[in-house]
Amino acid sequence: MATATAGPKETDEEKREATGVEARKRRRLRVSLPVQVQPFDARFADILDVGEVTDFSREGLYFLTCMPHYFTGMRLILKFPYGEKASAHKKFLGTVVRMEERRDGTQGVAVQFLL
């Protein structure tokens, strides 16, 4: 007997592009820049990730990662932009407000800045 399986859900970004509806207060700048991400919680302090920021604003950013340890409500320390080519690194404290499983197997993580 065959069993139907649902594929990955359409992401919020894909829905916004399809409908043209944007619910955010501020427009986001679309980029492709590295971000260093470290959990704020001491239990996860040894985890260090480098993700790819795909868009950001003054209130937060959205990045892609292959790491599975993120969860909604998790506090993060973000260093953005990150890398040798970045002229300045700025640290931000943020909290994960949304997670998305993407079709390519990566995770999309939406972060709202706290400070």
N, CA, C and O atoms as a GROMACS GRO file, in nm:
protein
  460
    1MET      N    1   0.084  -0.118   0.000
    1MET     CA    2   0.000   0.000   0.000
    1MET      C    3   0.089   0.125   0.000
    1MET      O    4   0.181   0.135   0.082
    2ALA      N    5   0.064   0.216  -0.088
    2ALA     CA    6   0.145   0.338  -0.098
    2ALA      C    7   0.098   0.439   0.005
    2ALA      O    8  -0.021   0.450   0.035
    3THR      N    9   0.193   0.511   0.057
    3THR     CA   10   0.163   0.614   0.155
    3THR      C   11   0.206   0.748   0.098
    3THR      O   12   0.318   0.763   0.049
    4ALA      N   13   0.115   0.844   0.104
    4ALA     CA   14   0.146   0.978   0.055
    4ALA      C   15   0.222   1.053   0.163
    4ALA      O   16   0.185   1.048   0.281
    5THR      N   17   0.327   1.120   0.124
    5THR     CA   18   0.402   1.201   0.219
    5THR      C   19   0.402   1.344   0.171
    5THR      O   20   0.411   1.372   0.051
    6ALA      N   21   0.392   1.433   0.266
    6ALA     CA   22   0.392   1.575   0.232
    6ALA      C   23   0.535   1.622   0.219
    6ALA      O   24   0.620   1.586   0.301
    7GLY      N   25   0.562   1.701   0.119
    7GLY     CA   26   0.695   1.760   0.102
    7GLY      C   27   0.712   1.876   0.198
    7GLY      O   28   0.620   1.908   0.273
    8PRO      N   29   0.827   1.939   0.197
    8PRO     CA   30   0.848   2.054   0.284
    8PRO      C   31   0.746   2.163   0.256
    8PRO      O   32   0.705   2.185   0.142
    9LYS      N   33   0.704   2.230   0.363
    9LYS     CA   34   0.605   2.337   0.350
    9LYS      C   35   0.664   2.455   0.274
    9LYS      O   36   0.786   2.475   0.271
   10GLU      N   37   0.576   2.532   0.213
   10GLU     CA   38   0.618   2.654   0.148
   10GLU      C   39   0.664   2.750   0.257
   10GLU      O   40   0.592   2.769   0.355
   11THR      N   41   0.780   2.811   0.243
   11THR     CA   42   0.832   2.901   0.346
   11THR      C   43   0.756   3.033   0.343
   11THR      O   44   0.691   3.067   0.244
   12ASP      N   45   0.765   3.106   0.455
   12ASP     CA   46   0.700   3.237   0.463
   12ASP      C   47   0.753   3.330   0.355
   12ASP      O   48   0.678   3.409   0.298
   13GLU      N   49   0.883   3.320   0.328
   13GLU     CA   50   0.944   3.405   0.224
   13GLU      C   51   0.883   3.375   0.088
   13GLU      O   52   0.853   3.467   0.011
   14GLU      N   53   0.863   3.247   0.057
   14GLU     CA   54   0.802   3.210  -0.071
   14GLU      C   55   0.657   3.256  -0.077
   14GLU      O   56   0.610   3.298  -0.184
   15LYS      N   57   0.585   3.251   0.034
   15LYS     CA   58   0.446   3.298   0.038
   15LYS      C   59   0.440   3.448   0.013
   15LYS      O   60   0.355   3.495  -0.063
   16ARG      N   61   0.531   3.525   0.078
   16ARG     CA   62   0.533   3.670   0.059
   16ARG      C   63   0.562   3.705  -0.086
   16ARG      O   64   0.501   3.796  -0.142
   17GLU      N   65   0.657   3.632  -0.147
   17GLU     CA   66   0.690   3.659  -0.287
   17GLU      C   67   0.573   3.629  -0.378
   17GLU      O   68   0.550   3.701  -0.475
   18ALA      N   69   0.499   3.522  -0.348
   18ALA     CA   70   0.386   3.483  -0.432
   18ALA      C   71   0.268   3.579  -0.420
   18ALA      O   72   0.202   3.609  -0.519
   19THR      N   73   0.243   3.629  -0.297
   19THR     CA   74   0.127   3.715  -0.275
   19THR      C   75   0.159   3.863  -0.284
   19THR      O   76   0.070   3.944  -0.307
   20GLY      N   77   0.286   3.898  -0.264
   20GLY     CA   78   0.326   4.037  -0.266
   20GLY      C   79   0.289   4.110  -0.138
   20GLY      O   80   0.298   4.233  -0.133
   21VAL      N   81   0.247   4.038  -0.032
   21VAL     CA   82   0.206   4.099   0.094
   21VAL      C   83   0.324   4.099   0.190
   21VAL      O   84   0.388   3.996   0.211
   22GLU      N   85   0.353   4.213   0.247
   22GLU     CA   86   0.462   4.228   0.343
   22GLU      C   87   0.404   4.283   0.472
   22GLU      O   88   0.350   4.393   0.473
   23ALA      N   89   0.414   4.207   0.582
   23ALA     CA   90   0.357   4.247   0.710
   23ALA      C   91   0.458   4.316   0.801
   23ALA      O   92   0.421   4.360   0.910
   24ARG      N   93   0.581   4.327   0.761
   24ARG     CA   94   0.683   4.386   0.845
   24ARG      C   95   0.668   4.537   0.853
   24ARG      O   96   0.616   4.601   0.762
   25LYS      N   97   0.714   4.593   0.967
   25LYS     CA   98   0.710   4.737   0.987
   25LYS      C   99   0.812   4.808   0.900
   25LYS      O  100   0.786   4.916   0.846
   26ARG      N  101   0.929   4.747   0.886
   26ARG     CA  102   1.038   4.808   0.810
   26ARG      C  103   1.080   4.716   0.696
   26ARG      O  104   1.072   4.593   0.707
   27ARG      N  105   1.122   4.778   0.588
   27ARG     CA  106   1.170   4.698   0.475
   27ARG      C  107   1.303   4.635   0.512
   27ARG      O  108   1.380   4.689   0.593
   28ARG      N  109   1.329   4.522   0.452
   28ARG     CA  110   1.453   4.450   0.477
   28ARG      C  111   1.546   4.465   0.358
   28ARG      O  112   1.502   4.474   0.243
   29LEU      N  113   1.673   4.467   0.388
   29LEU     CA  114   1.776   4.473   0.285
   29LEU      C  115   1.818   4.331   0.253
   29LEU      O  116   1.861   4.258   0.342
   30ARG      N  117   1.807   4.291   0.128
   30ARG     CA  118   1.846   4.155   0.087
   30ARG      C  119   1.996   4.153   0.060
   30ARG      O  120   2.048   4.234  -0.017
   31VAL      N  121   2.064   4.060   0.126
   31VAL     CA  122   2.209   4.048   0.116
   31VAL      C  123   2.247   3.901   0.117
   31VAL      O  124   2.161   3.814   0.133
   32SER      N  125   2.372   3.874   0.101
   32SER     CA  126   2.427   3.740   0.120
   32SER      C  127   2.561   3.758   0.191
   32SER      O  128   2.666   3.769   0.128
   33LEU      N  129   2.554   3.762   0.326
   33LEU     CA  130   2.671   3.788   0.407
   33LEU      C  131   2.681   3.686   0.520
   33LEU      O  132   2.578   3.640   0.570
   34PRO      N  133   2.803   3.650   0.560
   34PRO     CA  134   2.817   3.554   0.670
   34PRO      C  135   2.786   3.619   0.806
   34PRO      O  136   2.808   3.738   0.826
   35VAL      N  137   2.735   3.538   0.897
   35VAL     CA  138   2.709   3.579   1.035
   35VAL      C  139   2.762   3.470   1.127
   35VAL      O  140   2.740   3.352   1.102
   36GLN      N  141   2.830   3.510   1.234
   36GLN     CA  142   2.873   3.414   1.335
   36GLN      C  143   2.765   3.412   1.442
   36GLN      O  144   2.722   3.516   1.491
   37VAL      N  145   2.721   3.291   1.478
   37VAL     CA  146   2.610   3.276   1.572
   37VAL      C  147   2.655   3.187   1.688
   37VAL      O  148   2.710   3.079   1.667
   38GLN      N  149   2.630   3.235   1.809
   38GLN     CA  150   2.661   3.158   1.928
   38GLN      C  151   2.545   3.170   2.025
   38GLN      O  152   2.496   3.281   2.049
   39PRO      N  153   2.499   3.058   2.081
   39PRO     CA  154   2.391   3.066   2.180
   39PRO      C  155   2.433   3.148   2.301
   39PRO      O  156   2.548   3.140   2.344
   40PHE      N  157   2.342   3.226   2.356
   40PHE     CA  158   2.366   3.306   2.475
   40PHE      C  159   2.368   3.218   2.600
   40PHE      O  160   2.438   3.248   2.697
   41ASP      N  161   2.291   3.112   2.598
   41ASP     CA  162   2.280   3.018   2.710
   41ASP      C  163   2.411   2.944   2.731
   41ASP      O  164   2.466   2.887   2.636
   42ALA      N  165   2.462   2.944   2.853
   42ALA     CA  166   2.591   2.880   2.885
   42ALA      C  167   2.591   2.730   2.856
   42ALA      O  168   2.697   2.672   2.832
   43ARG      N  169   2.473   2.665   2.858
   43ARG     CA  170   2.466   2.521   2.830
   43ARG      C  171   2.509   2.490   2.686
   43ARG      O  172   2.555   2.380   2.658
   44PHE      N  173   2.493   2.587   2.597
   44PHE     CA  174   2.525   2.567   2.455
   44PHE      C  175   2.644   2.653   2.412
   44PHE      O  176   2.668   2.668   2.292
   45ALA      N  177   2.718   2.708   2.506
   45ALA     CA  178   2.824   2.805   2.476
   45ALA      C  179   2.934   2.751   2.385
   45ALA      O  180   3.001   2.829   2.317
   46ASP      N  181   2.954   2.620   2.383
   46ASP     CA  182   3.061   2.564   2.300
   46ASP      C  183   3.020   2.550   2.153
   46ASP      O  184   3.102   2.514   2.069
   47ILE      N  185   2.894   2.578   2.121
   47ILE     CA  186   2.846   2.569   1.982
   47ILE      C  187   2.870   2.702   1.912
   47ILE      O  188   2.826   2.807   1.959
   48LEU      N  189   2.939   2.698   1.802
   48LEU     CA  190   2.966   2.817   1.722
   48LEU      C  191   2.928   2.784   1.578
   48LEU      O  192   2.975   2.685   1.523
   49ASP      N  193   2.846   2.867   1.520
   49ASP     CA  194   2.794   2.843   1.385
   49ASP      C  195   2.824   2.963   1.298
   49ASP      O  196   2.829   3.076   1.347
   50VAL      N  197   2.845   2.941   1.171
   50VAL     CA  198   2.855   3.050   1.074
   50VAL      C  199   2.744   3.024   0.972
   50VAL      O  200   2.748   2.926   0.899
   51GLY      N  201   2.647   3.114   0.969
   51GLY     CA  202   2.535   3.103   0.877
   51GLY      C  203   2.544   3.210   0.770
   51GLY      O  204   2.639   3.289   0.765
   52GLU      N  205   2.443   3.212   0.684
   52GLU     CA  206   2.437   3.311   0.576
   52GLU      C  207   2.314   3.399   0.593
   52GLU      O  208   2.201   3.351   0.584
   53VAL      N  209   2.336   3.527   0.619
   53VAL     CA  210   2.226   3.622   0.630
   53VAL      C  211   2.172   3.648   0.490
   53VAL      O  212   2.247   3.680   0.398
   54THR      N  213   2.040   3.635   0.475
   54THR     CA  214   1.979   3.662   0.345
   54THR      C  215   1.903   3.794   0.344
   54THR      O  216   1.884   3.853   0.237
   55ASP      N  217   1.860   3.842   0.461
   55ASP     CA  218   1.803   3.976   0.469
   55ASP      C  219   1.808   4.025   0.614
   55ASP      O  220   1.810   3.947   0.708
   56PHE      N  221   1.811   4.160   0.628
   56PHE     CA  222   1.814   4.217   0.763
   56PHE      C  223   1.755   4.357   0.763
   56PHE      O  224   1.743   4.421   0.659
   57SER      N  225   1.718   4.402   0.882
   57SER     CA  226   1.670   4.537   0.904
   57SER      C  227   1.723   4.583   1.039
   57SER      O  228   1.804   4.514   1.101
   58ARG      N  229   1.678   4.699   1.086
   58ARG     CA  230   1.721   4.747   1.218
   58ARG      C  231   1.667   4.660   1.329
   58ARG      O  232   1.725   4.657   1.438
   59GLU      N  233   1.558   4.588   1.305
   59GLU     CA  234   1.494   4.509   1.410
   59GLU      C  235   1.537   4.363   1.415
   59GLU      O  236   1.513   4.295   1.515
   60GLY      N  237   1.600   4.312   1.308
   60GLY     CA  238   1.638   4.172   1.310
   60GLY      C  239   1.698   4.127   1.178
   60GLY      O  240   1.723   4.206   1.088
   61LEU      N  241   1.720   3.996   1.171
   61LEU     CA  242   1.775   3.939   1.049
   61LEU      C  243   1.724   3.797   1.031
   61LEU      O  244   1.668   3.737   1.122
   62TYR      N  245   1.746   3.745   0.911
   62TYR     CA  246   1.707   3.609   0.876
   62TYR      C  247   1.831   3.543   0.818
   62TYR      O  248   1.893   3.595   0.726
   63PHE      N  249   1.867   3.426   0.875
   63PHE     CA  250   1.985   3.358   0.823
   63PHE      C  251   1.956   3.211   0.797
   63PHE      O  252   1.862   3.153   0.851
   64LEU      N  253   2.040   3.152   0.713
   64LEU     CA  254   2.030   3.011   0.678
   64LEU      C  255   2.143   2.935   0.744
   64LEU      O  256   2.255   2.985   0.757
   65THR      N  257   2.114   2.814   0.788
   65THR     CA  258   2.212   2.730   0.854
   65THR      C  259   2.179   2.584   0.831
   65THR      O  260   2.065   2.549   0.799
   66CYS      N  261   2.278   2.498   0.847
   66CYS     CA  262   2.253   2.355   0.840
   66CYS      C  263   2.254   2.294   0.981
   66CYS      O  264   2.235   2.173   0.996
   67MET      N  265   2.275   2.377   1.082
   67MET     CA  266   2.279   2.330   1.221
   67MET      C  267   2.137   2.312   1.274
   67MET      O  268   2.052   2.399   1.252
   68PRO      N  269   2.109   2.201   1.344
   68PRO     CA  270   1.973   2.171   1.388
   68PRO      C  271   1.939   2.214   1.531
   68PRO      O  272   1.829   2.183   1.577
   69HIS      N  273   2.026   2.283   1.602
   69HIS     CA  274   2.005   2.307   1.745
   69HIS      C  275   1.922   2.430   1.780
   69HIS      O  276   1.895   2.452   1.898
   70TYR      N  277   1.880   2.508   1.685
   70TYR     CA  278   1.805   2.630   1.714
   70TYR      C  279   1.660   2.598   1.748
   70TYR      O  280   1.604   2.499   1.702
   71PHE      N  281   1.598   2.685   1.832
   71PHE     CA  282   1.456   2.670   1.864
   71PHE      C  283   1.398   2.809   1.892
   71PHE      O  284   1.471   2.902   1.927
   72THR      N  285   1.267   2.822   1.874
   72THR     CA  286   1.199   2.948   1.898
   72THR      C  287   1.216   2.988   2.044
   72THR      O  288   1.195   2.907   2.134
   73GLY      N  289   1.253   3.113   2.066
   73GLY     CA  290   1.277   3.164   2.201
   73GLY      C  291   1.423   3.159   2.243
   73GLY      O  292   1.460   3.218   2.344
   74MET      N  293   1.505   3.089   2.168
   74MET     CA  294   1.648   3.078   2.200
   74MET      C  295   1.716   3.213   2.183
   74MET      O  296   1.694   3.282   2.082
   75ARG      N  297   1.798   3.252   2.280
   75ARG     CA  298   1.873   3.377   2.269
   75ARG      C  299   2.009   3.350   2.206
   75ARG      O  300   2.073   3.248   2.232
   76LEU      N  301   2.050   3.443   2.121
   76LEU     CA  302   2.173   3.426   2.044
   76LEU      C  303   2.260   3.550   2.052
   76LEU      O  304   2.210   3.662   2.068
   77ILE      N  305   2.390   3.530   2.040
   77ILE     CA  306   2.485   3.638   2.019
   77ILE      C  307   2.527   3.629   1.874
   77ILE      O  308   2.579   3.526   1.830
   78LEU      N  309   2.505   3.736   1.799
   78LEU     CA  310   2.534   3.736   1.656
   78LEU      C  311   2.645   3.837   1.626
   78LEU      O  312   2.640   3.950   1.674
   79LYS      N  313   2.743   3.796   1.548
   79LYS     CA  314   2.848   3.886   1.502
   79LYS      C  315   2.826   3.903   1.353
   79LYS      O  316   2.840   3.809   1.274
   80PHE      N  317   2.791   4.028   1.314
   80PHE     CA  318   2.750   4.054   1.177
   80PHE      C  319   2.797   4.192   1.134
   80PHE      O  320   2.783   4.285   1.213
   81PRO      N  321   2.850   4.210   1.016
   81PRO     CA  322   2.894   4.104   0.926
   81PRO      C  323   3.016   4.033   0.983
   81PRO      O  324   3.084   4.086   1.071
   82TYR      N  325   3.041   3.915   0.934
   82TYR     CA  326   3.148   3.832   0.988
   82TYR      C  327   3.244   3.792   0.877
   82TYR      O  328   3.202   3.773   0.763
   83GLY      N  329   3.370   3.779   0.910
   83GLY     CA  330   3.469   3.733   0.814
   83GLY      C  331   3.584   3.830   0.800
   83GLY      O  332   3.579   3.943   0.849
   84GLU      N  333   3.686   3.785   0.733
   84GLU     CA  334   3.808   3.865   0.714
   84GLU      C  335   3.784   3.988   0.627
   84GLU      O  336   3.849   4.090   0.645
   85LYS      N  337   3.691   3.978   0.534
   85LYS     CA  338   3.667   4.089   0.442
   85LYS      C  339   3.579   4.198   0.500
   85LYS      O  340   3.570   4.307   0.444
   86ALA      N  341   3.512   4.170   0.614
   86ALA     CA  342   3.426   4.270   0.677
   86ALA      C  343   3.512   4.378   0.742
   86ALA      O  344   3.605   4.347   0.816
   87SER      N  345   3.481   4.504   0.714
   87SER     CA  346   3.561   4.613   0.768
   87SER      C  347   3.533   4.635   0.916
   87SER      O  348   3.619   4.687   0.988
   88ALA      N  349   3.415   4.597   0.964
   88ALA     CA  350   3.380   4.612   1.105
   88ALA      C  351   3.285   4.501   1.144
   88ALA      O  352   3.196   4.464   1.067
   89HIS      N  353   3.304   4.447   1.265
   89HIS     CA  354   3.215   4.346   1.318
   89HIS      C  355   3.132   4.410   1.430
   89HIS      O  356   3.186   4.482   1.513
   90LYS      N  357   3.004   4.383   1.432
   90LYS     CA  358   2.917   4.433   1.537
   90LYS      C  359   2.848   4.315   1.601
   90LYS      O  360   2.801   4.225   1.531
   91LYS      N  361   2.841   4.314   1.734
   91LYS     CA  362   2.772   4.207   1.806
   91LYS      C  363   2.631   4.251   1.841
   91LYS      O  364   2.607   4.365   1.880
   92PHE      N  365   2.538   4.157   1.825
   92PHE     CA  366   2.398   4.180   1.857
   92PHE      C  367   2.348   4.069   1.948
   92PHE      O  368   2.392   3.955   1.937
   93LEU      N  369   2.256   4.102   2.036
   93LEU     CA  370   2.186   4.002   2.115
   93LEU      C  371   2.047   3.990   2.054
   93LEU      O  372   1.980   4.091   2.032
   94GLY      N  373   2.004   3.869   2.026
   94GLY     CA  374   1.874   3.850   1.964
   94GLY      C  375   1.806   3.724   2.014
   94GLY      O  376   1.866   3.643   2.084
   95THR      N  377   1.679   3.710   1.977
   95THR     CA  378   1.604   3.590   2.012
   95THR      C  379   1.540   3.533   1.885
   95THR      O  380   1.494   3.607   1.798
   96VAL      N  381   1.537   3.402   1.876
   96VAL     CA  382   1.478   3.334   1.760
   96VAL      C  383   1.325   3.349   1.769
   96VAL      O  384   1.264   3.309   1.868
   97VAL      N  385   1.266   3.406   1.664
   97VAL     CA  386   1.121   3.425   1.663
   97VAL      C  387   1.050   3.332   1.564
   97VAL      O  388   0.929   3.314   1.573
   98ARG      N  389   1.126   3.273   1.472
   98ARG     CA  390   1.064   3.183   1.373
   98ARG      C  391   1.170   3.090   1.316
   98ARG      O  392   1.284   3.129   1.295
   99MET      N  393   1.128   2.966   1.292
   99MET     CA  394   1.214   2.866   1.227
   99MET      C  395   1.141   2.815   1.103
   99MET      O  396   1.019   2.800   1.104
  100GLU      N  397   1.217   2.790   0.999
  100GLU     CA  398   1.159   2.734   0.876
  100GLU      C  399   1.249   2.624   0.823
  100GLU      O  400   1.370   2.641   0.811
  101GLU      N  401   1.188   2.511   0.792
  101GLU     CA  402   1.262   2.405   0.723
  101GLU      C  403   1.251   2.434   0.575
  101GLU      O  404   1.141   2.445   0.521
  102ARG      N  405   1.364   2.444   0.508
  102ARG     CA  406   1.364   2.480   0.366
  102ARG      C  407   1.377   2.356   0.280
  102ARG      O  408   1.422   2.251   0.326
  103ARG      N  409   1.338   2.370   0.156
  103ARG     CA  410   1.339   2.256   0.063
  103ARG      C  411   1.477   2.197   0.040
  103ARG      O  412   1.491   2.078   0.013
  104ASP      N  413   1.581   2.281   0.051
  104ASP     CA  414   1.717   2.232   0.027
  104ASP      C  415   1.779   2.164   0.150
  104ASP      O  416   1.896   2.126   0.148
  105GLY      N  417   1.702   2.149   0.257
  105GLY     CA  418   1.750   2.082   0.377
  105GLY      C  419   1.809   2.174   0.482
  105GLY      O  420   1.841   2.130   0.592
  106THR      N  421   1.824   2.301   0.450
  106THR     CA  422   1.875   2.396   0.548
  106THR      C  423   1.760   2.448   0.635
  106THR      O  424   1.643   2.428   0.605
  107GLN      N  425   1.798   2.516   0.742
  107GLN     CA  426   1.701   2.579   0.831
  107GLN      C  427   1.708   2.730   0.810
  107GLN      O  428   1.817   2.787   0.799
  108GLY      N  429   1.593   2.794   0.804
  108GLY     CA  430   1.586   2.939   0.804
  108GLY      C  431   1.554   2.983   0.945
  108GLY      O  432   1.462   2.931   1.007
  109VAL      N  433   1.631   3.080   0.996
  109VAL     CA  434   1.614   3.126   1.134
  109VAL      C  435   1.590   3.276   1.133
  109VAL      O  436   1.674   3.353   1.085
  110ALA      N  437   1.475   3.319   1.186
  110ALA     CA  438   1.443   3.462   1.196
  110ALA      C  439   1.475   3.506   1.338
  110ALA      O  440   1.429   3.446   1.435
  111VAL      N  441   1.554   3.613   1.348
  111VAL     CA  442   1.600   3.664   1.479
  111VAL      C  443   1.556   3.808   1.495
  111VAL      O  444   1.572   3.889   1.404
  112GLN      N  445   1.500   3.837   1.612
  112GLN     CA  446   1.466   3.976   1.647
  112GLN      C  447   1.572   4.027   1.744
  112GLN      O  448   1.603   3.960   1.842
  113PHE      N  449   1.629   4.146   1.716
  113PHE     CA  450   1.730   4.202   1.804
  113PHE      C  451   1.666   4.247   1.934
  113PHE      O  452   1.553   4.296   1.935
  114LEU      N  453   1.739   4.229   2.044
  114LEU     CA  454   1.686   4.266   2.176
  114LEU      C  455   1.740   4.400   2.224
  114LEU      O  456   1.674   4.467   2.303
  115LEU      N  457   1.856   4.439   2.180
  115LEU     CA  458   1.914   4.566   2.226
  115LEU      C  459   1.932   4.662   2.113
  115LEU      O  460   1.979   4.773   2.134
   0.00000   0.00000   0.00000
